[in-house]
Amino acid sequence: MKLPGTKALVTLVKFVVSIGILVLIMRGQDLGSLKADLLAARLDMLALAVSLLFAQTFLLCHRWILILRAMGVSLDWLAGWRILIISTFFNQVLPAGGDAVRIWMLRRHGEQWSQTISSIVADRFLALLALVVVILLGMPFLLPRISDSSLLFAILTVLAFACCGLIALVTLDWWPPRLIALLPAKVVQFVTLVRAPLLATEGRGTLIVSAIVIHLMTVAACYVLGLGLEAQLSALDAFVLVPLVILSSAVPISIGGWGVREGAMVAALSLAGIAPEKALAISVLLGLGGLIVGLIGGLVWLFAPERAGFNTDKLRGIAERADATPV
């Protein structure tokens, strides 16, 4: 049971982490150069990057709907996209609000509580697995760039655990029953949940491809922003390094990844010889692009039929119940 005010405290800590990291990064940068880079960015490249991030929402919706279908939930595509784009808006204005909104809106469509939570958990985990695949594909080009042995060890350790998890996920049917019985029941339930969309006969290939392409679209957006800032970021550099930034910003210790993403971008792109000011500008513009997509979700929310009867107290209750409910 969570103590009263725990969620507010966690949110406050995330704000402090985001602001603290941003302040530390800014203190070591030439702010005049950063401002000049941001103002000199090519508008056509900015528009293309935002378009990529917006188009990404359609693939995110398709992936989620395939997962829902594997769980026996039939959701109209347009309704699914409306729910997803609206959740991007609440991700910007309310910490951890996006997932709670998805749950609430699915419940408004009459879906069961367990299925709504399970679909989002599976969606996030499959996105992580796809990201690991992208990072592994770039490893032959990444390893020669890393001279810091501790950084190399950390990356390889994370990937090793991810690969072991992926292998266990795929081979669970071959495990002896006695070995499976030794695992905690919640672990077995979670693995079964994630395996459901991967084992579905319909749409499995599309699910895997879309999950990978979603990350590649973020990579492409960073590459386009690099072109707009004349940062000399090659397509190969973006493919190899940006997934590490995505992985870092997925750690839920900040608000919307702000701060963590910027620090990771500066560190990662330094391996390609990109100046810290340029890398920071790319990250800031990427974050602003996400904000623009979120604002589009806000406009959709204004006309959404599910908006009736909504209030933040209900959303807070749903988020707390989702945190407390086992999958």
SEPAPA-298698 format. One record per residue (C-alpha): residue number from 1; residue in three letters; x, z, y. Coordinates in Angstrom, 2 decimals. Each point is the difference from the previous one (the first is absolute). Example, Ala and Ser with C-alpha at 12.3 -4.5 7.8 and 13.67 -1.06 7.14 Angstrom:
# SEPAPA-298698
 tiro marlum    east      up   north
    1    ALA   12.30    7.80   -4.50
    2    SER    1.37   -0.66    3.44
This chain:
# SEPAPA-298698
 tiro marlum    east      up   north
    1    MET    0.00    0.00    0.00
    2    LYS    1.37   -0.97    3.41
    3    LEU    0.19    2.59    2.75
    4    PRO   -2.08   -0.64    3.15
    5    GLY    1.94   -2.04    2.50
    6    THR    2.45   -1.33   -2.61
    7    LYS   -0.97   -3.62    0.62
    8    ALA    0.37    0.45    3.77
    9    LEU    3.43    1.55   -0.55
   10    VAL    1.09   -2.90   -2.22
   11    THR   -1.17   -2.46    2.65
   12    LEU    1.91    1.90    2.69
   13    VAL    3.15   -0.05   -2.13
   14    LYS   -0.35   -3.76   -0.45
   15    PHE   -0.31   -0.47    3.75
   16    VAL    3.10    2.12    0.55
   17    VAL    1.93   -2.01   -2.61
   18    SER   -1.01   -3.34    1.56
   19    ILE    0.82    1.09    3.55
   20    GLY    3.18    1.78   -1.06
   21    ILE    1.43   -2.99   -1.84
   22    LEU   -0.93   -2.37    2.82
   23    VAL    1.70    2.26    2.56
   24    LEU    3.15    0.20   -2.13
   25    ILE    0.10   -3.77   -0.38
   26    MET   -0.66   -0.65    3.69
   27    ARG    2.76    2.40    1.07
   28    GLY    2.57   -2.15   -1.77
   29    GLN   -1.28   -3.33    1.34
   30    ASP    0.42   -1.97    3.19
   31    LEU   -3.58    0.30    1.25
   32    GLY    0.58   -2.64    2.68
   33    SER    1.06   -2.49   -2.66
   34    LEU   -2.97    0.98   -2.16
   35    LYS   -2.42   -0.53    2.89
   36    ALA    1.59   -3.38    0.79
   37    ASP   -0.34   -1.07   -3.64
   38    LEU   -3.66    1.00   -0.16
   39    LEU   -0.85   -1.81    3.22
   40    ALA    1.96   -3.11   -0.99
   41    ALA   -1.65   -0.38   -3.42
   42    ARG   -1.57   -3.42   -0.56
   43    LEU   -3.77    0.23    0.19
   44    ASP   -0.53   -2.75   -2.58
   45    MET    2.06    1.94   -2.56
   46    LEU   -1.87    3.20    0.85
   47    ALA   -3.32   -1.78   -0.50
   48    LEU    1.19   -1.40   -3.33
   49    ALA    1.13    3.45   -1.19
   50    VAL   -3.38    1.54    0.93
   51    SER   -1.75   -2.89   -1.76
   52    LEU    2.00    0.74   -3.16
   53    LEU   -0.94    3.67    0.15
   54    PHE   -3.65   -0.90    0.56
   55    ALA    0.02   -2.54   -2.86
   56    GLN    1.49    2.75   -2.15
   57    THR   -3.31    1.87    0.18
   58    PHE   -1.70   -2.76   -1.99
   59    LEU    2.48    0.35   -2.86
   60    LEU   -0.24    3.80    0.21
   61    CYS   -3.76   -0.35   -0.36
   62    HIS    0.32   -2.39   -2.94
   63    ARG    2.39    2.37   -1.82
   64    TRP   -2.31    2.94    0.55
   65    ILE   -3.08   -1.91   -1.19
   66    LEU    1.82   -1.04   -3.20
   67    ILE    0.83    3.65   -0.62
   68    LEU   -3.63    1.00    0.61
   69    ARG   -1.20   -2.66   -2.43
   70    ALA    2.36    1.34   -2.67
   71    MET   -1.71    3.38    0.49
   72    GLY   -3.45   -1.49   -0.33
   73    VAL   -0.81   -0.04    3.72
   74    SER   -1.45   -3.20    1.43
   75    LEU    0.55   -0.26    3.76
   76    ASP   -0.81   -3.00    2.17
   77    TRP    3.20   -1.54    1.43
   78    LEU   -1.17    0.03    3.61
   79    ALA   -1.09    3.64   -0.26
   80    GLY    3.36    0.85   -1.58
   81    TRP    1.94   -1.69    2.80
   82    ARG   -2.15    1.73    2.61
   83    ILE    0.74    3.37   -1.57
   84    LEU    3.71   -0.73   -0.25
   85    ILE    0.49   -1.32    3.55
   86    ILE   -1.94    2.99    1.37
   87    SER    2.26    2.34   -1.99
   88    THR    3.03   -1.48    1.81
   89    PHE   -1.59    1.09    3.29
   90    PHE   -0.51    3.57   -1.21
   91    ASN    3.56    0.07   -1.35
   92    GLN    1.08   -0.42    3.63
   93    VAL   -2.36    2.48    1.66
   94    LEU   -0.35    2.67   -2.70
   95    PRO    2.87    1.17   -2.25
   96    ALA   -0.88   -0.85   -3.62
   97    GLY   -3.39   -1.18    1.25
   98    GLY    0.17   -3.49   -1.49
   99    ASP   -0.38    1.04   -3.61
  100    ALA   -2.76    2.49    0.86
  101    VAL   -1.91   -2.78    1.80
  102    ARG    0.35   -2.29   -3.01
  103    ILE   -1.37    2.74   -2.24
  104    TRP   -2.86    0.79    2.38
  105    MET   -1.01   -3.65    0.45
  106    LEU    0.13   -0.68   -3.73
  107    ARG   -2.20    3.03   -0.54
  108    ARG   -2.44   -1.53    2.51
  109    HIS   -0.12   -3.01   -2.34
  110    GLY   -1.11    2.30   -2.81
  111    GLU    3.26    0.22   -1.95
  112    GLN    0.95    3.14   -1.91
  113    TRP    2.41    2.51    1.49
  114    SER    2.56   -0.24   -2.83
  115    GLN    0.11   -3.80    0.11
  116    THR    0.54   -0.16    3.75
  117    ILE    2.95    2.41   -0.10
  118    SER    1.44   -1.58   -3.15
  119    SER   -0.02   -3.48    1.49
  120    ILE    2.00    1.12    3.03
  121    VAL    2.51    1.96   -2.08
  122    ALA    0.52   -3.01   -2.28
  123    ASP    0.23   -2.32    3.01
  124    ARG    2.79    2.05    1.58
  125    PHE    1.93    0.43   -3.24
  126    LEU   -0.16   -3.69   -0.90
  127    ALA    1.23   -0.80    3.51
  128    LEU    2.98    2.27   -0.65
  129    LEU    0.72   -1.70   -3.33
  130    ALA   -0.10   -3.42    1.68
  131    LEU    2.41    1.25    2.68
  132    VAL    2.41    1.16   -2.69
  133    VAL   -0.13   -3.49   -1.55
  134    VAL    0.85   -1.58    3.37
  135    ILE    2.90    2.42    0.51
  136    LEU    1.33   -0.72   -3.50
  137    LEU   -0.09   -3.74    0.71
  138    GLY    2.14    0.60    3.07
  139    MET    2.47    2.39   -1.66
  140    PRO    2.63   -2.66   -0.88
  141    PHE    0.22   -0.81    3.73
  142    LEU   -0.26    3.63    1.14
  143    LEU    2.73    1.63   -2.10
  144    PRO    2.93   -1.89    1.60
  145    ARG   -1.17    1.11    3.47
  146    ILE    0.07    3.75   -0.72
  147    SER    3.32    1.76    0.42
  148    ASP   -1.38    3.55    0.19
  149    SER    0.03    1.34   -3.56
  150    SER   -2.54    2.77    0.76
  151    LEU   -2.49   -2.53    1.40
  152    LEU    0.52   -2.25   -3.00
  153    PHE   -0.54    2.94   -2.36
  154    ALA   -3.22    0.99    1.78
  155    ILE   -1.41   -3.55   -0.17
  156    LEU    0.93   -0.45   -3.65
  157    THR   -1.45    3.41   -0.90
  158    VAL   -3.35   -0.81    1.58
  159    LEU   -0.11   -3.39   -1.71
  160    ALA    1.00    1.52   -3.35
  161    PHE   -2.88    2.48    0.15
  162    ALA   -2.37   -2.79    1.04
  163    CYS    1.14   -2.24   -2.84
  164    CYS   -0.39    2.82   -2.52
  165    GLY   -3.50    0.61    1.30
  166    LEU   -0.85   -3.69   -0.24
  167    ILE    1.33   -0.22   -3.56
  168    ALA   -1.97    3.10   -0.99
  169    LEU   -3.10   -1.50    1.59
  170    VAL    0.29   -3.24   -1.95
  171    THR    0.99    1.50   -3.37
  172    LEU   -2.40    2.96   -0.12
  173    ASP   -2.02   -1.57   -2.86
  174    TRP    3.11    0.01   -2.18
  175    TRP    0.75    3.70    0.46
  176    PRO   -0.64    2.31   -2.97
  177    PRO   -3.19    2.08    0.48
  178    ARG    2.01    3.21   -0.34
  179    LEU    2.23   -1.03    2.92
  180    ILE   -3.01   -0.87    2.18
  181    ALA   -1.54    3.39   -0.87
  182    LEU    3.03    1.71    1.55
  183    LEU   -0.72   -1.55    3.41
  184    PRO   -2.23    1.82    2.50
  185    ALA   -3.60   -1.25   -0.14
  186    LYS    0.05   -0.99    3.69
  187    VAL    3.08   -2.17   -0.56
  188    VAL   -1.70   -1.84   -2.87
  189    GLN   -3.14   -0.47    2.12
  190    PHE    2.05   -1.38    2.88
  191    VAL    1.89   -2.45   -2.23
  192    THR   -3.27   -1.15   -1.58
  193    LEU   -1.48   -0.49    3.46
  194    VAL    2.87   -2.17    1.23
  195    ARG    0.16   -1.98   -3.24
  196    ALA   -3.68   -0.99    0.22
  197    PRO    0.43   -2.81    2.58
  198    LEU    3.28   -1.13   -1.60
  199    LEU   -1.66   -0.36   -3.40
  200    ALA   -3.12   -1.73    1.31
  201    THR   -0.38   -3.48   -1.41
  202    GLU   -1.49   -1.36    3.22
  203    GLY    2.19   -0.33    3.06
  204    ARG    3.07    1.81   -1.32
  205    GLY    2.43   -2.74    1.01
  206    THR   -1.59   -0.30    3.43
  207    LEU    0.18    3.76    0.42
  208    ILE    3.74    0.11   -0.70
  209    VAL    0.80   -3.03    2.15
  210    SER   -2.10    1.21    2.93
  211    ALA    1.63    3.45   -0.13
  212    ILE    3.45   -1.61    0.32
  213    VAL   -1.03   -2.53    2.65
  214    ILE   -1.42    2.79    2.19
  215    HIS    3.49    1.50    0.32
  216    LEU    1.54   -3.41    0.55
  217    MET   -2.37   -0.52    2.93
  218    THR    1.38    3.15    1.63
  219    VAL    3.50   -1.35   -0.65
  220    ALA   -1.02   -3.31    1.59
  221    ALA   -1.45    1.81    3.04
  222    CYS    3.32    1.81    0.53
  223    TYR    1.90   -3.27   -0.39
  224    VAL   -2.26   -1.67    2.57
  225    LEU    0.46    2.91    2.40
  226    GLY    3.76   -0.31   -0.48
  227    LEU   -0.24   -3.66    1.02
  228    GLY   -2.04    0.96    3.03
  229    LEU    2.66    2.50    1.04
  230    GLU    2.94   -2.29   -0.88
  231    ALA    1.28    2.72   -2.31
  232    GLN    1.82   -2.35   -2.40
  233    LEU   -1.97    1.40   -2.92
  234    SER    0.09   -2.50   -2.85
  235    ALA   -2.85   -0.45   -2.46
  236    LEU    2.23    1.33   -2.80
  237    ASP    0.92    3.08    2.07
  238    ALA   -3.68    0.69    0.63
  239    PHE   -0.89   -0.46   -3.69
  240    VAL    2.74    2.36   -1.13
  241    LEU   -0.19    2.72    2.66
  242    VAL   -3.58    0.24    1.32
  243    PRO   -1.47    1.18   -3.36
  244    LEU    2.27    3.06    0.29
  245    VAL   -1.60    0.69    3.39
  246    ILE   -3.49   -0.39   -1.48
  247    LEU    0.91    2.45   -2.77
  248    SER    1.37    2.54    2.49
  249    SER   -3.00   -0.20    2.34
  250    ALA   -2.36    0.53   -2.95
  251    VAL    1.23    3.59   -0.32
  252    PRO   -2.90    2.04    1.48
  253    ILE    2.01    2.20    2.38
  254    SER   -0.90   -1.66    3.30
  255    ILE   -2.95   -1.51    1.85
  256    GLY   -0.54   -3.61   -1.05
  257    GLY    3.66   -0.25   -1.01
  258    TRP    1.12    0.23    3.66
  259    GLY    3.48    1.42    0.33
  260    VAL    0.86   -0.34   -3.68
  261    ARG   -0.52   -3.76    0.18
  262    GLU    2.16   -0.32    3.11
  263    GLY    2.82    2.07   -1.46
  264    ALA   -0.10   -1.93   -3.26
  265    MET   -0.09   -3.36    1.82
  266    VAL    3.07    0.85    2.11
  267    ALA    1.89    1.20   -3.08
  268    ALA   -1.04   -2.89   -2.26
  269    LEU    0.58   -2.84    2.46
  270    SER    3.41    1.41    0.90
  271    LEU    1.05   -1.21   -3.46
  272    ALA   -0.63   -3.53    1.29
  273    GLY    1.90    0.62    3.23
  274    ILE   -3.14    0.25    2.14
  275    ALA    0.50    2.08    3.18
  276    PRO   -1.95    3.30    0.00
  277    GLU   -1.95   -1.02    3.15
  278    LYS   -1.13   -3.23   -1.67
  279    ALA   -0.97    1.78   -3.22
  280    LEU   -1.90    2.65    1.93
  281    ALA   -1.81   -2.69    2.01
  282    ILE   -1.04   -1.76   -3.23
  283    SER   -1.38    3.25   -1.39
  284    VAL   -1.87    0.90    3.20
  285    LEU   -1.57   -3.46    0.19
  286    LEU   -0.95    0.21   -3.68
  287    GLY   -1.73    3.32    0.70
  288    LEU   -1.77   -1.46    3.03
  289    GLY   -1.12   -2.94   -2.15
  290    GLY   -1.56    2.51   -2.39
  291    LEU   -1.73    1.65    2.96
  292    ILE   -1.48   -3.35    1.05
  293    VAL   -1.36   -0.57   -3.50
  294    GLY   -1.41    3.52    0.13
  295    LEU   -1.77   -0.79    3.28
  296    ILE   -1.59   -3.02   -1.68
  297    GLY   -1.23    2.43   -2.65
  298    GLY   -1.41    2.15    2.82
  299    LEU   -1.99   -2.95    1.31
  300    VAL   -1.36   -0.66   -3.50
  301    TRP   -0.95    3.69   -0.21
  302    LEU   -2.16   -0.27    3.11
  303    PHE   -2.29   -2.46   -1.81
  304    ALA    0.30    1.36   -3.56
  305    PRO   -3.32    0.90   -1.65
  306    GLU    1.65    3.04   -1.64
  307    ARG    0.70    1.51    3.42
  308    ALA   -3.42    1.68    0.16
  309    GLY    0.19    3.71   -0.76
  310    PHE    3.79    0.16    0.32
  311    ASN    1.83    2.92    1.57
  312    THR    3.55    1.34   -0.19
  313    ASP   -1.13    3.26   -1.62
  314    LYS   -1.30   -1.94   -2.99
  315    LEU    3.24   -1.98   -0.12
  316    ARG    2.07    3.20    0.08
  317    GLY   -2.06    1.44   -2.84
  318    ILE    0.46   -3.12   -2.08
  319    ALA    3.76    0.03    0.56
  320    GLU    0.22    3.66   -1.04
  321    ARG   -2.15   -0.61   -3.07
  322    ALA    2.13   -3.03   -0.95
  323    ASP    3.14    2.13    0.26
  324    ALA   -1.54    2.67   -2.23
  325    THR   -1.60   -2.29   -2.58
  326    PRO    2.08   -0.93   -3.08
  327    VAL    0.04   -3.69   -0.78
